Amino acid sequence: MTAAMNAAKDAAGDKDVLVHGARTARLALDAGVLDELQIHLVPVLLGQGEPLFADMPPDHIELELLRAADGAGVTHLRYRVRTEG
């Protein structure tokens, strides 16, 4: 994951690199290569699917809220992944 994300960031230059899907986001978080996380929260309960944070390691990952916006039937949340520094 780290090599793929670094290659994508190099190829993108000044542009953003987006990843989609719970599994890809978890892998990127676990590898420490995800800068931001956007969640579009829709109040619908599904009996199947893949939970966003299932099987995450027990490490503590802090998220800094950058934006919260309500839309018709959705709340858009944008977070910065805080890194230790």
Sequence and secondary structure as in RCSB ss.txt:
>XXXX:A:sequence
MTAAMNAAKDAAGDKDVLVHGARTARLALDAGVLDELQIHLVPVLLGQGEPLFADMPPDHIELELLRAADGAGVT
HLRYRVRTEG
>XXXX:A:secstr
 HHHHHHHHHHHTTS     SHHHHHHHHHHT   EEEEEE     SSS  TTTT  S   EEEEEEEEEETTEE
EEEEEEE   
